[in-house]
């Protein structure tokens, strides 16, 4: 791989900026300053440093974001901030995209990656990847609702959902619930509650497949998945 491509990959700026960085003499290849942008490096064995710091190439990035309300889970939007606006430049350069969507007013776990294959597997309806949400519902959620969700409900457009596991955490004028669904229809959780005559007033995703939201992340914060988490996701989707 060309050294300028490696440096661009790691967020050292545009082609022009990378070129002037190289010209400045701050980049070394195996301990020797390199100024030629077209110089080839073996990403597995060569050691590239910028200002003495080792730069490693990576193809894929896997992020977990605790999505706040008010941002759109898309890569661009004309009116609102998107989840990509929450990323540091050094991560945004990998051009990650959200794995599926959360509504603008939904919080919680959103995975972002540039690994199209893994994203595709996680979103494939055939894989039935479970997604766990906690929600506050206006009104009392009852055992009948739990049963209705277990049997699958009929959405406003006539679609019959797959069975979903609804657990009542507390019930009253406002109820707190957890629900696990294996599909990802548009506004699915909200529409499932509408199907039983109830309204979701707060929604947060807490888990996707085997990956729970890291609760130490404040709203709007994110971190890279650990190698173990990435392996877990990959083996999970291979099932
Ligand atoms: N279901 C919804 O209604 N909204 C979301 O954001 C996710 C699931």
py3Dmol code that shows the C-alpha trace and the ligand (Angstrom):
import py3Dmol

protein = """\
ATOM      1  CA  UNK A   1       0.000   0.000   0.000  1.00  0.00           C
ATOM      2  CA  UNK A   2       1.213   3.528  -0.765  1.00  0.00           C
ATOM      3  CA  UNK A   3       2.322   5.427   2.304  1.00  0.00           C
ATOM      4  CA  UNK A   4       0.062   8.389   1.444  1.00  0.00           C
ATOM      5  CA  UNK A   5      -2.954   6.060   1.356  1.00  0.00           C
ATOM      6  CA  UNK A   6      -2.018   4.604   4.750  1.00  0.00           C
ATOM      7  CA  UNK A   7      -1.690   8.072   6.270  1.00  0.00           C
ATOM      8  CA  UNK A   8      -4.978   9.212   4.741  1.00  0.00           C
ATOM      9  CA  UNK A   9      -6.609   6.049   6.103  1.00  0.00           C
ATOM     10  CA  UNK A  10      -5.405   6.988   9.593  1.00  0.00           C
ATOM     11  CA  UNK A  11      -6.853  10.490   9.350  1.00  0.00           C
ATOM     12  CA  UNK A  12      -3.793  12.546   8.521  1.00  0.00           C
ATOM     13  CA  UNK A  13      -5.794  14.702   6.145  1.00  0.00           C
ATOM     14  CA  UNK A  14      -6.319  15.164   2.444  1.00  0.00           C
ATOM     15  CA  UNK A  15      -3.859  13.930  -0.162  1.00  0.00           C
ATOM     16  CA  UNK A  16      -2.310  17.400  -0.229  1.00  0.00           C
ATOM     17  CA  UNK A  17      -1.998  17.553   3.564  1.00  0.00           C
ATOM     18  CA  UNK A  18      -0.461  14.077   3.666  1.00  0.00           C
ATOM     19  CA  UNK A  19       2.020  15.117   0.982  1.00  0.00           C
ATOM     20  CA  UNK A  20       3.178  18.126   2.966  1.00  0.00           C
ATOM     21  CA  UNK A  21       3.374  16.019   6.148  1.00  0.00           C
ATOM     22  CA  UNK A  22       5.703  13.662   4.302  1.00  0.00           C
ATOM     23  CA  UNK A  23       7.727  16.600   2.904  1.00  0.00           C
ATOM     24  CA  UNK A  24       8.162  17.926   6.459  1.00  0.00           C
ATOM     25  CA  UNK A  25      10.213  14.850   7.313  1.00  0.00           C
ATOM     26  CA  UNK A  26       8.045  13.796  10.275  1.00  0.00           C
ATOM     27  CA  UNK A  27       7.195  10.425   8.762  1.00  0.00           C
ATOM     28  CA  UNK A  28       9.566   7.494   9.118  1.00  0.00           C
ATOM     29  CA  UNK A  29       9.504   4.074   7.546  1.00  0.00           C
ATOM     30  CA  UNK A  30      11.412   1.500   9.587  1.00  0.00           C
ATOM     31  CA  UNK A  31      13.332   4.309  11.275  1.00  0.00           C
ATOM     32  CA  UNK A  32      14.244   6.175   8.069  1.00  0.00           C
ATOM     33  CA  UNK A  33      12.541   9.445   7.102  1.00  0.00           C
ATOM     34  CA  UNK A  34      10.416   9.057   3.988  1.00  0.00           C
ATOM     35  CA  UNK A  35       9.308  11.988   1.841  1.00  0.00           C
ATOM     36  CA  UNK A  36       8.039  10.204  -1.253  1.00  0.00           C
ATOM     37  CA  UNK A  37       4.216   9.899  -1.190  1.00  0.00           C
ATOM     38  CA  UNK A  38       4.250   6.974  -3.595  1.00  0.00           C
ATOM     39  CA  UNK A  39       6.548   4.845  -1.393  1.00  0.00           C
ATOM     40  CA  UNK A  40       5.040   1.403  -0.826  1.00  0.00           C
ATOM     41  CA  UNK A  41       4.743  -0.083   2.655  1.00  0.00           C
ATOM     42  CA  UNK A  42       3.997  -3.630   3.772  1.00  0.00           C
ATOM     43  CA  UNK A  43       1.178  -2.998   6.239  1.00  0.00           C
ATOM     44  CA  UNK A  44       1.809  -6.298   8.069  1.00  0.00           C
ATOM     45  CA  UNK A  45       5.516  -5.861   8.752  1.00  0.00           C
ATOM     46  CA  UNK A  46       6.780  -2.317   8.095  1.00  0.00           C
ATOM     47  CA  UNK A  47       6.803   0.202  10.925  1.00  0.00           C
ATOM     48  CA  UNK A  48       5.553   3.652  10.005  1.00  0.00           C
ATOM     49  CA  UNK A  49       5.753   6.484  12.525  1.00  0.00           C
ATOM     50  CA  UNK A  50       4.540  10.083  12.472  1.00  0.00           C
ATOM     51  CA  UNK A  51       6.344  12.320  14.954  1.00  0.00           C
ATOM     52  CA  UNK A  52       7.615   9.081  16.507  1.00  0.00           C
ATOM     53  CA  UNK A  53       4.156   7.562  17.014  1.00  0.00           C
ATOM     54  CA  UNK A  54       3.510   4.174  15.371  1.00  0.00           C
ATOM     55  CA  UNK A  55       0.721   4.221  12.783  1.00  0.00           C
ATOM     56  CA  UNK A  56      -1.148   1.006  12.118  1.00  0.00           C
ATOM     57  CA  UNK A  57      -3.388   0.430   9.156  1.00  0.00           C
ATOM     58  CA  UNK A  58      -6.854  -0.922   9.748  1.00  0.00           C
ATOM     59  CA  UNK A  59      -9.450  -1.687   7.182  1.00  0.00           C
ATOM     60  CA  UNK A  60     -12.540  -1.844   9.323  1.00  0.00           C
ATOM     61  CA  UNK A  61     -13.845   0.120  12.240  1.00  0.00           C
ATOM     62  CA  UNK A  62     -16.563  -1.027  14.641  1.00  0.00           C
ATOM     63  CA  UNK A  63     -18.145   1.521  16.964  1.00  0.00           C
ATOM     64  CA  UNK A  64     -20.808   1.456  19.646  1.00  0.00           C
ATOM     65  CA  UNK A  65     -22.637   4.751  20.163  1.00  0.00           C
ATOM     66  CA  UNK A  66     -25.046   5.671  22.926  1.00  0.00           C
ATOM     67  CA  UNK A  67     -27.323   7.629  20.616  1.00  0.00           C
ATOM     68  CA  UNK A  68     -28.968  10.682  22.131  1.00  0.00           C
ATOM     69  CA  UNK A  69     -32.366  11.994  21.067  1.00  0.00           C
ATOM     70  CA  UNK A  70     -32.407  14.606  18.305  1.00  0.00           C
ATOM     71  CA  UNK A  71     -29.859  13.097  15.954  1.00  0.00           C
ATOM     72  CA  UNK A  72     -30.675  11.117  12.860  1.00  0.00           C
ATOM     73  CA  UNK A  73     -29.196   7.654  12.290  1.00  0.00           C
ATOM     74  CA  UNK A  74     -28.226   8.321   8.705  1.00  0.00           C
ATOM     75  CA  UNK A  75     -25.057   9.425   6.991  1.00  0.00           C
ATOM     76  CA  UNK A  76     -26.523  12.734   5.824  1.00  0.00           C
ATOM     77  CA  UNK A  77     -29.487  14.927   6.552  1.00  0.00           C
ATOM     78  CA  UNK A  78     -30.247  18.418   5.317  1.00  0.00           C
ATOM     79  CA  UNK A  79     -31.946  19.609   8.494  1.00  0.00           C
ATOM     80  CA  UNK A  80     -30.560  17.765  11.471  1.00  0.00           C
ATOM     81  CA  UNK A  81     -27.301  16.486  12.862  1.00  0.00           C
ATOM     82  CA  UNK A  82     -26.617  12.866  12.066  1.00  0.00           C
ATOM     83  CA  UNK A  83     -24.867  10.306  14.238  1.00  0.00           C
ATOM     84  CA  UNK A  84     -21.758  10.863  12.097  1.00  0.00           C
ATOM     85  CA  UNK A  85     -21.541  14.410  13.446  1.00  0.00           C
ATOM     86  CA  UNK A  86     -20.842  12.861  16.862  1.00  0.00           C
ATOM     87  CA  UNK A  87     -17.684  11.108  15.657  1.00  0.00           C
ATOM     88  CA  UNK A  88     -14.113  12.319  15.980  1.00  0.00           C
ATOM     89  CA  UNK A  89     -12.360  12.968  12.666  1.00  0.00           C
ATOM     90  CA  UNK A  90      -9.956  10.069  13.322  1.00  0.00           C
ATOM     91  CA  UNK A  91     -12.947   7.681  13.308  1.00  0.00           C
ATOM     92  CA  UNK A  92     -15.036   9.458  10.671  1.00  0.00           C
ATOM     93  CA  UNK A  93     -12.257   8.978   8.095  1.00  0.00           C
ATOM     94  CA  UNK A  94     -13.170   5.292   7.962  1.00  0.00           C
ATOM     95  CA  UNK A  95     -16.578   6.305   6.691  1.00  0.00           C
ATOM     96  CA  UNK A  96     -18.608   4.157   9.101  1.00  0.00           C
ATOM     97  CA  UNK A  97     -22.362   4.041   8.678  1.00  0.00           C
ATOM     98  CA  UNK A  98     -25.097   3.106  11.147  1.00  0.00           C
ATOM     99  CA  UNK A  99     -26.129  -0.541  11.284  1.00  0.00           C
ATOM    100  CA  UNK A 100     -29.864  -0.033  10.886  1.00  0.00           C
ATOM    101  CA  UNK A 101     -31.863   2.865  12.214  1.00  0.00           C
ATOM    102  CA  UNK A 102     -33.093   4.276  15.453  1.00  0.00           C
ATOM    103  CA  UNK A 103     -35.763   6.963  15.321  1.00  0.00           C
ATOM    104  CA  UNK A 104     -34.728  10.549  15.972  1.00  0.00           C
ATOM    105  CA  UNK A 105     -36.287  10.392  19.450  1.00  0.00           C
ATOM    106  CA  UNK A 106     -34.905   6.929  20.316  1.00  0.00           C
ATOM    107  CA  UNK A 107     -31.803   6.624  22.479  1.00  0.00           C
ATOM    108  CA  UNK A 108     -29.306   3.912  23.079  1.00  0.00           C
ATOM    109  CA  UNK A 109     -27.209   1.346  21.319  1.00  0.00           C
ATOM    110  CA  UNK A 110     -26.308   2.040  17.725  1.00  0.00           C
ATOM    111  CA  UNK A 111     -23.502   0.143  16.043  1.00  0.00           C
ATOM    112  CA  UNK A 112     -21.574   1.866  13.287  1.00  0.00           C
ATOM    113  CA  UNK A 113     -19.119   0.198  10.954  1.00  0.00           C
ATOM    114  CA  UNK A 114     -17.666   0.325   7.473  1.00  0.00           C
ATOM    115  CA  UNK A 115     -17.774  -3.493   7.326  1.00  0.00           C
ATOM    116  CA  UNK A 116     -20.628  -3.834   4.845  1.00  0.00           C
ATOM    117  CA  UNK A 117     -20.689  -7.598   5.098  1.00  0.00           C
ATOM    118  CA  UNK A 118     -21.137  -7.667   8.875  1.00  0.00           C
ATOM    119  CA  UNK A 119     -23.747  -4.889   8.717  1.00  0.00           C
ATOM    120  CA  UNK A 120     -25.637  -6.817   6.068  1.00  0.00           C
ATOM    121  CA  UNK A 121     -25.625  -9.981   8.188  1.00  0.00           C
ATOM    122  CA  UNK A 122     -26.823  -8.131  11.283  1.00  0.00           C
ATOM    123  CA  UNK A 123     -29.685  -6.553   9.362  1.00  0.00           C
ATOM    124  CA  UNK A 124     -30.666  -9.586   7.317  1.00  0.00           C
ATOM    125  CA  UNK A 125     -34.253 -10.582   8.184  1.00  0.00           C
ATOM    126  CA  UNK A 126     -33.146 -14.207   7.789  1.00  0.00           C
ATOM    127  CA  UNK A 127     -30.749 -13.921  10.731  1.00  0.00           C
ATOM    128  CA  UNK A 128     -33.429 -12.897  13.269  1.00  0.00           C
ATOM    129  CA  UNK A 129     -30.920 -10.866  15.267  1.00  0.00           C
ATOM    130  CA  UNK A 130     -32.723  -9.937  18.519  1.00  0.00           C
ATOM    131  CA  UNK A 131     -32.857  -6.296  19.509  1.00  0.00           C
ATOM    132  CA  UNK A 132     -33.721  -5.383  23.091  1.00  0.00           C
ATOM    133  CA  UNK A 133     -35.425  -2.128  24.006  1.00  0.00           C
ATOM    134  CA  UNK A 134     -36.591  -0.590  27.236  1.00  0.00           C
ATOM    135  CA  UNK A 135     -39.514   1.787  26.987  1.00  0.00           C
ATOM    136  CA  UNK A 136     -41.876   3.926  28.996  1.00  0.00           C
ATOM    137  CA  UNK A 137     -45.460   3.404  27.905  1.00  0.00           C
ATOM    138  CA  UNK A 138     -48.387   5.684  28.619  1.00  0.00           C
ATOM    139  CA  UNK A 139     -50.938   3.668  30.575  1.00  0.00           C
ATOM    140  CA  UNK A 140     -50.925   0.244  32.094  1.00  0.00           C
ATOM    141  CA  UNK A 141     -49.198  -2.573  30.236  1.00  0.00           C
ATOM    142  CA  UNK A 142     -51.009  -5.804  31.039  1.00  0.00           C
ATOM    143  CA  UNK A 143     -50.556  -9.561  30.885  1.00  0.00           C
ATOM    144  CA  UNK A 144     -52.858  -9.469  27.814  1.00  0.00           C
ATOM    145  CA  UNK A 145     -50.347  -7.224  26.052  1.00  0.00           C
ATOM    146  CA  UNK A 146     -47.571  -9.674  26.928  1.00  0.00           C
ATOM    147  CA  UNK A 147     -49.665 -12.473  25.430  1.00  0.00           C
ATOM    148  CA  UNK A 148     -50.498 -10.392  22.324  1.00  0.00           C
ATOM    149  CA  UNK A 149     -46.796  -9.675  21.745  1.00  0.00           C
ATOM    150  CA  UNK A 150     -46.002 -13.371  22.255  1.00  0.00           C
ATOM    151  CA  UNK A 151     -48.461 -14.231  19.488  1.00  0.00           C
ATOM    152  CA  UNK A 152     -47.392 -11.367  17.216  1.00  0.00           C
ATOM    153  CA  UNK A 153     -49.539  -8.286  16.613  1.00  0.00           C
ATOM    154  CA  UNK A 154     -50.991  -6.711  13.475  1.00  0.00           C
ATOM    155  CA  UNK A 155     -49.454  -3.358  12.564  1.00  0.00           C
ATOM    156  CA  UNK A 156     -51.359  -0.443  10.992  1.00  0.00           C
ATOM    157  CA  UNK A 157     -50.410  -1.589   7.485  1.00  0.00           C
ATOM    158  CA  UNK A 158     -51.690  -5.134   8.106  1.00  0.00           C
ATOM    159  CA  UNK A 159     -48.237  -6.642   8.714  1.00  0.00           C
ATOM    160  CA  UNK A 160     -48.255  -9.504  11.236  1.00  0.00           C
ATOM    161  CA  UNK A 161     -45.182  -9.238  13.431  1.00  0.00           C
ATOM    162  CA  UNK A 162     -43.133 -12.162  14.600  1.00  0.00           C
ATOM    163  CA  UNK A 163     -43.525 -13.134  18.248  1.00  0.00           C
ATOM    164  CA  UNK A 164     -41.848 -10.686  20.615  1.00  0.00           C
ATOM    165  CA  UNK A 165     -40.924 -11.126  24.259  1.00  0.00           C
ATOM    166  CA  UNK A 166     -42.498  -8.373  26.351  1.00  0.00           C
ATOM    167  CA  UNK A 167     -41.540  -8.092  30.023  1.00  0.00           C
ATOM    168  CA  UNK A 168     -43.290  -5.702  32.389  1.00  0.00           C
ATOM    169  CA  UNK A 169     -40.792  -3.977  34.675  1.00  0.00           C
ATOM    170  CA  UNK A 170     -43.393  -1.792  36.383  1.00  0.00           C
ATOM    171  CA  UNK A 171     -46.996  -1.053  35.559  1.00  0.00           C
ATOM    172  CA  UNK A 172     -49.188   1.931  36.376  1.00  0.00           C
ATOM    173  CA  UNK A 173     -50.211   5.252  34.824  1.00  0.00           C
ATOM    174  CA  UNK A 174     -46.910   4.934  33.082  1.00  0.00           C
ATOM    175  CA  UNK A 175     -45.394   1.502  32.618  1.00  0.00           C
ATOM    176  CA  UNK A 176     -41.797   0.514  32.134  1.00  0.00           C
ATOM    177  CA  UNK A 177     -41.186  -2.486  29.936  1.00  0.00           C
ATOM    178  CA  UNK A 178     -38.501  -4.415  28.120  1.00  0.00           C
ATOM    179  CA  UNK A 179     -39.212  -5.872  24.709  1.00  0.00           C
ATOM    180  CA  UNK A 180     -37.123  -8.120  22.473  1.00  0.00           C
ATOM    181  CA  UNK A 181     -37.911  -8.149  18.767  1.00  0.00           C
ATOM    182  CA  UNK A 182     -36.245 -10.053  15.965  1.00  0.00           C
ATOM    183  CA  UNK A 183     -37.318  -7.756  13.161  1.00  0.00           C
ATOM    184  CA  UNK A 184     -36.607  -4.164  12.282  1.00  0.00           C
ATOM    185  CA  UNK A 185     -39.686  -2.704  10.633  1.00  0.00           C
ATOM    186  CA  UNK A 186     -40.038   1.068  10.510  1.00  0.00           C
ATOM    187  CA  UNK A 187     -41.060   2.369  13.990  1.00  0.00           C
ATOM    188  CA  UNK A 188     -41.667  -1.239  14.942  1.00  0.00           C
ATOM    189  CA  UNK A 189     -41.815  -0.986  18.735  1.00  0.00           C
ATOM    190  CA  UNK A 190     -43.987   2.121  18.655  1.00  0.00           C
ATOM    191  CA  UNK A 191     -46.339   0.527  16.140  1.00  0.00           C
ATOM    192  CA  UNK A 192     -46.533  -2.715  18.115  1.00  0.00           C
ATOM    193  CA  UNK A 193     -47.733  -0.750  21.123  1.00  0.00           C
ATOM    194  CA  UNK A 194     -50.169   1.194  18.941  1.00  0.00           C
ATOM    195  CA  UNK A 195     -51.517  -2.185  17.836  1.00  0.00           C
ATOM    196  CA  UNK A 196     -52.516  -2.850  21.470  1.00  0.00           C
ATOM    197  CA  UNK A 197     -53.833   0.708  21.903  1.00  0.00           C
ATOM    198  CA  UNK A 198     -50.838   2.168  23.766  1.00  0.00           C
ATOM    199  CA  UNK A 199     -48.276   4.872  23.203  1.00  0.00           C
ATOM    200  CA  UNK A 200     -44.517   4.721  23.642  1.00  0.00           C
ATOM    201  CA  UNK A 201     -43.272   7.877  25.317  1.00  0.00           C
ATOM    202  CA  UNK A 202     -39.616   6.935  25.709  1.00  0.00           C
ATOM    203  CA  UNK A 203     -37.577   4.331  23.874  1.00  0.00           C
ATOM    204  CA  UNK A 204     -34.012   3.138  24.310  1.00  0.00           C
ATOM    205  CA  UNK A 205     -32.203   0.218  22.682  1.00  0.00           C
ATOM    206  CA  UNK A 206     -30.112  -1.681  25.195  1.00  0.00           C
ATOM    207  CA  UNK A 207     -28.838  -4.663  23.208  1.00  0.00           C
ATOM    208  CA  UNK A 208     -28.268  -5.828  19.657  1.00  0.00           C
ATOM    209  CA  UNK A 209     -27.575  -9.520  19.139  1.00  0.00           C
ATOM    210  CA  UNK A 210     -24.987 -10.471  21.745  1.00  0.00           C
ATOM    211  CA  UNK A 211     -23.771  -6.894  22.347  1.00  0.00           C
ATOM    212  CA  UNK A 212     -25.262  -4.920  25.262  1.00  0.00           C
ATOM    213  CA  UNK A 213     -24.969  -1.143  25.428  1.00  0.00           C
ATOM    214  CA  UNK A 214     -21.959  -0.151  27.504  1.00  0.00           C
ATOM    215  CA  UNK A 215     -23.796   1.803  30.189  1.00  0.00           C
ATOM    216  CA  UNK A 216     -20.650   3.754  31.043  1.00  0.00           C
ATOM    217  CA  UNK A 217     -21.118   5.647  27.756  1.00  0.00           C
ATOM    218  CA  UNK A 218     -22.955   8.915  28.308  1.00  0.00           C
ATOM    219  CA  UNK A 219     -25.540   9.900  25.699  1.00  0.00           C
ATOM    220  CA  UNK A 220     -23.649  10.985  22.585  1.00  0.00           C
ATOM    221  CA  UNK A 221     -20.490   9.112  23.608  1.00  0.00           C
ATOM    222  CA  UNK A 222     -19.080   6.158  21.725  1.00  0.00           C
ATOM    223  CA  UNK A 223     -16.216   3.726  21.779  1.00  0.00           C
ATOM    224  CA  UNK A 224     -14.662   1.121  19.528  1.00  0.00           C
ATOM    225  CA  UNK A 225     -15.880  -2.414  20.019  1.00  0.00           C
ATOM    226  CA  UNK A 226     -13.260  -4.633  21.632  1.00  0.00           C
ATOM    227  CA  UNK A 227     -11.743  -7.431  19.545  1.00  0.00           C
ATOM    228  CA  UNK A 228     -13.794  -9.879  21.640  1.00  0.00           C
ATOM    229  CA  UNK A 229     -17.023  -8.031  20.840  1.00  0.00           C
ATOM    230  CA  UNK A 230     -16.240  -7.983  17.114  1.00  0.00           C
ATOM    231  CA  UNK A 231     -15.477 -11.717  17.167  1.00  0.00           C
ATOM    232  CA  UNK A 232     -18.689 -12.339  19.106  1.00  0.00           C
ATOM    233  CA  UNK A 233     -20.725 -10.428  16.510  1.00  0.00           C
ATOM    234  CA  UNK A 234     -19.081 -12.232  13.624  1.00  0.00           C
ATOM    235  CA  UNK A 235     -19.578 -15.696  15.063  1.00  0.00           C
ATOM    236  CA  UNK A 236     -23.129 -14.785  16.046  1.00  0.00           C
ATOM    237  CA  UNK A 237     -24.086 -13.807  12.510  1.00  0.00           C
ATOM    238  CA  UNK A 238     -22.470 -16.941  11.060  1.00  0.00           C
ATOM    239  CA  UNK A 239     -25.016 -19.136  12.870  1.00  0.00           C
TER     240      UNK A 239
END
"""
ligand_1 = """\
8
LIG
N -38.790 0.729 17.131
C -39.213 2.008 17.063
O -40.405 2.286 17.082
N -38.273 2.973 16.988
C -36.956 2.733 16.987
O -36.150 3.662 16.930
C -36.527 1.392 17.059
C -37.472 0.405 17.135
"""
view = py3Dmol.view(width=600, height=400)
view.addModel(protein, "pdb")
view.setStyle({"model": 0}, {"cartoon": {"style": "trace"}})
view.addModel(ligand_1, "xyz")
view.setStyle({"model": 1}, {"stick": {}})
view.zoomTo()
view.show()
